[in-house]
Amino acid sequence: MSGPGEATGRPGRKLLGLLLLHSTITQVVTFVLRPTSAYRALELDVPAAWLGVLTASFAVVPLVLAVPSGQATDRFGERRVMLVGAVLMAASGAVFWTERGGAAGLVLGSVVLGTGHLLSVVGQQAAVANTAGPGRFDTAFGYYTFAASLGQAAGPALITLLGGDGALPDTTPIFATATVLGVVLLVCTAFLRMPARARPGGDAASGGMGTLLRLPGLVRALLISCVVLSAVDITLVYLPALGADRGLAAGVVGLLLTLRAVASMTSRFFLGRLVQWVGRRRLMIVSVALSAVSMAVVAVPLPPVAVAVVVVLLGLGLGVGQPLTMSWLAEVAPPGLRGRAMSLRLTGNRLGQVLIPSAVGLVAAGVGAAGVLAATAAALAVVGVAARRLAVDGGTTT
């Protein structure tokens, strides 16, 4: 994606830079507003049931709108969808900032944030897929997911910087800053100039989502994507629980989570080169297998230094699944249907994030955090077998 420019059919460095900046800011705003809204709820003494509603409200509406947002992206273009998403992201910060409506106002802000995040992400992924060009998908999506991970790491750090030293941060300046960042996101979107893109023709134009659902290997790719993403979510919850069970200090657990995140960012940054060296299918299989083995080993009692090494390996494996499934979808989907393809992946991911942790928790009930991690390792092993039958090496990948 760093080719000579739009005259050659590829985006220039300016477009690539804007897309990566857009991704980073989107995740910063999201990872600032979601935890800060929970802090505001605690300030308001919101009942525990409302905290659950607040958490779910971010995902429920986007789950319903995911596929329609992909259709809108293919029909109206990535930039228009991203503009609407940026407006909603800024508006969500303003809703939180006004401090009106109590718990209901927080839920409203969360719904607006979730919808804006969805539209921004679907537009970004379709833009990367439609502008990367054949043979560049792995590198492009590796950089894209690296930028997203950077934003997810920076968001909580911003809360620490602006919130003060109290047990509950001062939420007002945090919400104000997030609103300003939402406006910056809107300005960034306004400067995007997408090159002309292909429209679906023939069967693709008439078939739409049906054309995608008939793609060989689609279900396997979606399954791999949602299980890997759910495994990341499970580590965020159950690594701290495992640390508490084994008497590890909170600082040590925080360091483990940071190591996992940095390792995932590293594998994403070098994704194009890794695919070039070992091939897309082999890398998919190895990464999922590495994740499964590492997750299982983490569940075993080990010295902290050994746990840190295993967590780094876990992060390297988990970082690969998402961008590789994106690049696979970008390659096999018709050019005019890539927005729908990415929205279908997001729908599967959201369902997986709801169902898989619940199922793993039920299976591992009574055996603690180690049992949950072991059950997650088993789920990763299952999708590793599915990855063996996924045709992911079609075309040149760099």
C-alpha positions as CSV (number, residue, x, y, z in Angstrom):
1,M,0.0,0.0,0.0
2,S,2.9,2.3,-0.2
3,G,3.1,2.3,-4.0
4,P,3.5,5.2,-6.3
5,G,0.1,6.6,-5.9
6,E,-3.4,6.6,-7.3
7,A,-2.3,6.9,-10.9
8,T,-1.2,3.3,-10.7
9,G,-4.4,2.1,-9.2
10,R,-3.0,2.1,-5.6
11,P,-3.5,4.6,-2.9
12,G,-0.7,6.9,-2.1
13,R,1.1,7.3,1.2
14,K,-1.3,10.1,2.2
15,L,-4.4,7.9,1.9
16,L,-2.7,5.0,3.8
17,G,-1.6,7.4,6.5
18,L,-5.1,8.9,6.9
19,L,-6.7,5.4,7.0
20,L,-4.3,4.3,9.7
21,L,-4.8,7.6,11.7
22,H,-8.6,7.1,11.3
23,S,-8.3,3.6,12.7
24,T,-6.1,4.7,15.7
25,I,-8.4,7.7,16.7
26,T,-11.5,5.5,16.4
27,Q,-10.1,3.0,18.9
28,V,-8.7,5.7,21.2
29,V,-12.2,7.4,21.5
30,T,-13.9,4.0,22.0
31,F,-11.4,2.8,24.6
32,V,-11.6,6.1,26.4
33,L,-15.4,6.4,26.5
34,R,-16.3,2.8,27.4
35,P,-14.4,2.5,30.6
36,T,-15.0,6.2,31.5
37,S,-18.8,5.7,31.1
38,A,-18.6,2.9,33.6
39,Y,-16.7,5.2,36.0
40,R,-19.5,7.8,35.5
41,A,-22.1,5.2,36.3
42,L,-20.3,4.4,39.5
43,E,-20.3,8.1,40.4
44,L,-24.1,8.1,39.9
45,D,-24.5,4.9,42.1
46,V,-26.1,3.2,39.1
47,P,-27.5,-0.3,40.1
48,A,-25.5,-3.3,39.0
49,A,-28.2,-4.3,36.5
50,W,-27.8,-1.0,34.7
51,L,-24.0,-1.6,34.4
52,G,-24.8,-4.8,32.5
53,V,-27.2,-2.9,30.2
54,L,-24.5,-0.2,29.7
55,T,-22.0,-2.9,28.6
56,A,-24.4,-4.7,26.3
57,S,-25.8,-1.5,24.7
58,F,-22.5,-0.9,23.0
59,A,-22.8,-4.2,21.0
60,V,-26.5,-4.9,20.7
61,V,-27.5,-2.2,18.1
62,P,-24.3,-2.7,16.1
63,L,-25.0,-6.4,15.9
64,V,-28.4,-5.7,14.3
65,L,-26.9,-3.0,12.0
66,A,-23.6,-4.8,11.0
67,V,-24.9,-6.3,7.7
68,P,-26.9,-3.2,6.6
69,S,-23.8,-1.1,7.3
70,G,-21.8,-3.2,4.9
71,Q,-24.6,-2.9,2.3
72,A,-24.5,0.9,2.7
73,T,-20.7,0.9,2.3
74,D,-20.9,-1.0,-0.9
75,R,-23.7,1.2,-2.2
76,F,-22.7,4.7,-1.1
77,G,-19.0,4.4,-0.6
78,E,-16.6,4.0,2.3
79,R,-16.1,7.7,2.9
80,R,-19.8,8.5,3.4
81,V,-20.3,5.7,5.9
82,M,-17.2,6.7,7.8
83,L,-18.4,10.3,7.9
84,V,-21.6,9.2,9.5
85,G,-19.6,7.1,11.9
86,A,-17.3,10.0,12.9
87,V,-20.3,12.3,13.5
88,L,-21.8,9.6,15.8
89,M,-18.5,9.1,17.6
90,A,-18.2,12.8,18.3
91,A,-21.9,13.0,19.3
92,S,-21.5,10.1,21.8
93,G,-18.7,12.0,23.6
94,A,-21.0,15.1,23.8
95,V,-23.9,13.0,25.2
96,F,-21.6,11.7,27.9
97,W,-20.1,15.1,28.5
98,T,-23.5,16.8,29.1
99,E,-24.2,14.5,32.2
100,R,-27.9,14.5,31.4
101,G,-30.4,11.6,31.7
102,G,-28.6,9.6,34.4
103,A,-28.3,5.9,33.7
104,A,-30.5,6.2,30.6
105,G,-28.3,9.0,29.2
106,L,-25.3,6.7,29.7
107,V,-27.0,3.9,27.8
108,L,-28.0,6.3,25.0
109,G,-24.4,7.5,24.7
110,S,-23.2,3.9,24.6
111,V,-25.6,3.0,21.8
112,V,-24.5,6.0,19.8
113,L,-20.9,5.2,20.4
114,G,-21.3,1.5,19.4
115,T,-23.1,2.5,16.2
116,G,-20.5,5.1,15.3
117,H,-17.7,2.6,16.0
118,L,-19.4,0.0,13.8
119,L,-19.8,2.4,10.8
120,S,-16.2,3.6,11.2
121,V,-14.7,0.1,11.3
122,V,-16.8,-1.3,8.4
123,G,-15.8,1.7,6.3
124,Q,-12.2,1.4,7.3
125,Q,-11.9,-2.3,6.5
126,A,-13.7,-1.9,3.2
127,A,-11.5,1.0,2.3
128,V,-8.3,-1.0,3.0
129,A,-9.7,-4.0,1.0
130,N,-10.7,-1.8,-2.0
131,T,-7.5,0.2,-2.1
132,A,-4.7,-2.3,-1.2
133,G,-4.7,-4.0,-4.6
134,P,-4.1,-7.6,-5.3
135,G,-1.1,-9.1,-3.5
136,R,-1.0,-6.4,-0.8
137,F,-3.9,-7.5,1.4
138,D,-1.8,-9.1,4.2
139,T,0.6,-6.2,4.6
140,A,-2.3,-3.7,4.5
141,F,-4.5,-5.4,7.0
142,G,-1.4,-6.1,9.2
143,Y,-0.7,-2.4,9.4
144,Y,-4.4,-1.6,9.8
145,T,-4.9,-3.9,12.8
146,F,-1.5,-2.7,14.3
147,A,-3.0,0.9,14.2
148,A,-6.2,-0.3,15.8
149,S,-4.2,-2.1,18.6
150,L,-2.2,1.1,19.1
151,G,-5.4,3.1,19.7
152,Q,-6.7,0.4,22.0
153,A,-3.5,0.7,24.1
154,A,-3.5,4.5,24.1
155,G,-7.1,4.9,25.2
156,P,-6.8,3.6,28.8
157,A,-3.5,5.5,29.1
158,L,-5.4,8.8,28.3
159,I,-7.7,8.0,31.2
160,T,-4.8,7.7,33.5
161,L,-3.3,11.0,32.2
162,L,-6.5,13.1,32.5
163,G,-8.4,11.4,35.3
164,G,-6.3,12.3,38.3
165,D,-5.1,10.0,41.2
166,G,-8.4,9.2,42.8
167,A,-10.1,5.7,42.9
168,L,-12.7,7.2,40.5
169,P,-11.2,9.5,37.8
170,D,-12.6,13.0,37.1
171,T,-14.7,12.0,34.1
172,T,-15.6,15.5,32.8
173,P,-12.2,16.4,31.2
174,I,-12.0,12.8,29.8
175,F,-15.4,13.1,28.1
176,A,-14.4,16.6,26.8
177,T,-11.2,15.3,25.4
178,A,-12.9,12.3,23.7
179,T,-15.4,14.7,22.1
180,V,-12.6,16.8,20.7
181,L,-11.0,13.6,19.4
182,G,-14.3,12.8,17.8
183,V,-14.2,16.1,15.9
184,V,-10.6,15.4,14.9
185,L,-11.8,12.0,13.5
186,L,-14.5,13.9,11.5
187,V,-11.9,16.2,10.1
188,C,-9.7,13.3,9.2
189,T,-12.6,11.6,7.4
190,A,-13.3,14.8,5.4
191,F,-9.8,14.7,4.0
192,L,-10.1,11.1,2.7
193,R,-10.2,10.9,-1.0
194,M,-11.0,7.3,-2.1
195,P,-9.9,6.2,-5.6
196,A,-12.6,5.0,-8.0
197,R,-13.5,1.4,-7.2
198,A,-15.1,-1.4,-9.1
199,R,-18.8,-2.1,-8.9
200,P,-20.3,-5.6,-8.6
201,G,-21.3,-7.0,-11.9
202,G,-23.2,-10.1,-13.1
203,D,-23.9,-12.6,-10.4
204,A,-22.3,-10.5,-7.7
205,A,-24.6,-7.6,-8.4
206,S,-27.7,-9.7,-8.3
207,G,-26.7,-12.1,-5.6
208,G,-25.3,-9.8,-2.9
209,M,-25.0,-11.5,0.4
210,G,-26.0,-14.8,-1.2
211,T,-22.9,-14.6,-3.4
212,L,-20.7,-14.2,-0.2
213,L,-22.4,-17.0,1.7
214,R,-21.6,-19.4,-1.2
215,L,-17.9,-18.7,-1.1
216,P,-15.9,-21.9,-0.3
217,G,-14.4,-21.8,3.2
218,L,-16.4,-18.7,4.3
219,V,-17.9,-20.4,7.4
220,R,-14.4,-21.7,8.4
221,A,-12.9,-18.2,8.1
222,L,-15.6,-16.6,10.1
223,L,-15.3,-19.4,12.8
224,I,-11.5,-18.8,13.0
225,S,-12.0,-15.1,13.3
226,C,-14.6,-15.2,16.1
227,V,-12.8,-17.8,18.2
228,V,-9.5,-16.0,18.0
229,L,-11.1,-12.7,19.0
230,S,-13.1,-14.4,21.8
231,A,-9.8,-15.9,23.0
232,V,-8.3,-12.4,23.3
233,D,-11.4,-11.2,25.3
234,I,-11.1,-14.2,27.6
235,T,-7.4,-13.5,28.3
236,L,-8.4,-9.9,29.4
237,V,-10.8,-11.3,32.0
238,Y,-9.3,-14.6,33.1
239,L,-5.6,-13.7,33.2
240,P,-6.3,-11.3,36.1
241,A,-8.5,-14.0,37.7
242,L,-5.7,-16.6,37.3
243,G,-3.3,-14.2,38.8
244,A,-5.5,-13.6,41.8
245,D,-5.9,-17.4,42.2
246,R,-2.1,-17.8,42.3
247,G,-1.2,-14.8,44.4
248,L,0.3,-12.7,41.6
249,A,0.5,-9.0,42.2
250,A,-1.8,-6.8,40.1
251,G,1.2,-5.1,38.6
252,V,2.6,-8.4,37.4
253,V,-0.8,-9.3,35.8
254,G,-0.9,-5.8,34.1
255,L,2.6,-6.5,32.7
256,L,1.5,-9.8,31.4
257,L,-1.5,-8.2,29.6
258,T,0.8,-5.5,28.2
259,L,3.3,-8.1,26.9
260,R,0.4,-10.0,25.2
261,A,-0.8,-6.8,23.5
262,V,2.7,-5.7,22.4
263,A,3.4,-9.2,21.0
264,S,0.2,-9.1,19.0
265,M,1.1,-5.7,17.6
266,T,4.5,-7.0,16.6
267,S,3.1,-10.0,14.6
268,R,0.6,-7.7,12.9
269,F,3.2,-5.2,11.9
270,F,5.3,-7.9,10.2
271,L,2.4,-9.8,8.9
272,G,3.2,-9.2,5.2
273,R,6.8,-10.5,5.6
274,L,5.6,-13.5,7.6
275,V,3.2,-14.5,4.9
276,Q,5.9,-14.0,2.3
277,W,8.2,-16.4,4.2
278,V,5.8,-19.2,5.1
279,G,2.6,-18.8,3.1
280,R,-0.8,-17.7,4.3
281,R,-2.3,-21.1,5.1
282,R,0.7,-22.3,7.0
283,L,0.9,-19.1,8.9
284,M,-2.8,-19.4,9.9
285,I,-2.3,-23.0,11.1
286,V,0.9,-22.2,13.0
287,S,-0.5,-19.1,14.6
288,V,-3.7,-20.8,15.8
289,A,-1.7,-23.9,17.0
290,L,0.7,-21.6,18.8
291,S,-2.2,-19.8,20.5
292,A,-3.8,-23.1,21.5
293,V,-0.7,-24.6,23.0
294,S,0.3,-21.3,24.8
295,M,-3.2,-20.9,26.2
296,A,-3.1,-24.4,27.6
297,V,0.4,-23.9,29.1
298,V,-0.6,-20.7,30.8
299,A,-3.3,-22.7,32.6
300,V,-0.5,-24.8,34.2
301,P,1.2,-23.5,37.4
302,L,4.5,-21.9,36.3
303,P,7.0,-19.4,37.7
304,P,6.1,-15.8,36.7
305,V,9.1,-15.5,34.3
306,A,8.0,-18.6,32.4
307,V,4.4,-17.3,32.3
308,A,5.7,-14.1,30.8
309,V,7.5,-16.0,28.0
310,V,4.4,-18.1,27.3
311,V,2.1,-15.0,27.2
312,V,4.4,-13.4,24.6
313,L,4.0,-16.5,22.5
314,L,0.3,-16.4,23.0
315,G,0.2,-12.8,21.9
316,L,2.2,-13.5,18.8
317,G,-0.3,-16.2,17.8
318,L,-3.5,-14.3,18.6
319,G,-2.3,-11.2,16.7
320,V,-2.4,-13.0,13.4
321,G,-5.9,-14.5,13.1
322,Q,-7.9,-11.2,12.6
323,P,-5.8,-9.6,9.9
324,L,-5.3,-12.9,8.0
325,T,-9.1,-13.5,7.9
326,M,-9.6,-9.9,6.7
327,S,-7.1,-10.3,3.9
328,W,-8.6,-13.7,2.9
329,L,-12.1,-12.1,2.7
330,A,-10.7,-9.2,0.7
331,E,-9.1,-11.5,-1.8
332,V,-12.1,-13.9,-2.3
333,A,-15.0,-11.4,-2.2
334,P,-16.0,-9.5,-5.4
335,P,-14.7,-5.9,-5.3
336,G,-18.2,-4.4,-5.0
337,L,-19.2,-6.7,-2.1
338,R,-16.2,-6.2,0.2
339,G,-18.1,-3.9,2.6
340,R,-20.7,-6.6,3.1
341,A,-17.9,-9.2,3.5
342,M,-16.3,-7.2,6.3
343,S,-19.7,-6.6,8.0
344,L,-20.4,-10.3,7.9
345,R,-17.1,-11.0,9.6
346,L,-17.9,-8.4,12.3
347,T,-21.4,-10.0,12.8
348,G,-19.7,-13.3,13.4
349,N,-17.2,-11.7,15.7
350,R,-19.9,-10.1,17.8
351,L,-21.9,-13.3,18.1
352,G,-18.7,-15.1,19.1
353,Q,-17.9,-12.5,21.7
354,V,-21.3,-13.1,23.3
355,L,-21.6,-16.9,23.0
356,I,-18.1,-18.4,23.2
357,P,-17.1,-16.9,26.6
358,S,-20.4,-18.0,28.0
359,A,-20.1,-21.5,26.7
360,V,-16.5,-21.8,27.8
361,G,-17.4,-20.6,31.3
362,L,-20.2,-23.3,31.5
363,V,-17.9,-26.1,30.3
364,A,-15.2,-25.1,32.8
365,A,-17.6,-24.4,35.7
366,G,-16.1,-25.4,39.0
367,V,-12.5,-25.6,37.8
368,G,-11.7,-21.9,38.0
369,A,-9.8,-19.5,35.7
370,A,-7.3,-22.3,34.7
371,G,-10.2,-24.4,33.5
372,V,-11.6,-21.6,31.4
373,L,-8.2,-21.0,29.8
374,A,-7.8,-24.8,29.1
375,A,-11.3,-24.9,27.5
376,T,-10.4,-21.9,25.4
377,A,-7.2,-23.7,24.3
378,A,-9.4,-26.6,23.2
379,A,-11.6,-24.3,21.2
380,L,-8.5,-22.8,19.5
381,A,-7.3,-26.3,18.7
382,V,-10.7,-27.1,17.0
383,V,-10.4,-24.0,14.7
384,G,-6.8,-24.9,14.0
385,V,-8.0,-28.1,12.4
386,A,-10.6,-26.0,10.4
387,A,-7.7,-23.8,9.3
388,R,-6.0,-26.8,7.6
389,R,-8.9,-27.0,5.1
390,L,-9.1,-23.3,4.4
391,A,-7.8,-22.3,1.0
392,V,-5.9,-19.2,2.0
393,D,-3.0,-19.2,-0.4
394,G,-4.8,-18.0,-3.5
395,G,-2.8,-15.3,-5.2
396,T,0.4,-13.6,-4.3
397,T,0.6,-12.2,-0.8
398,T,3.2,-9.7,0.4
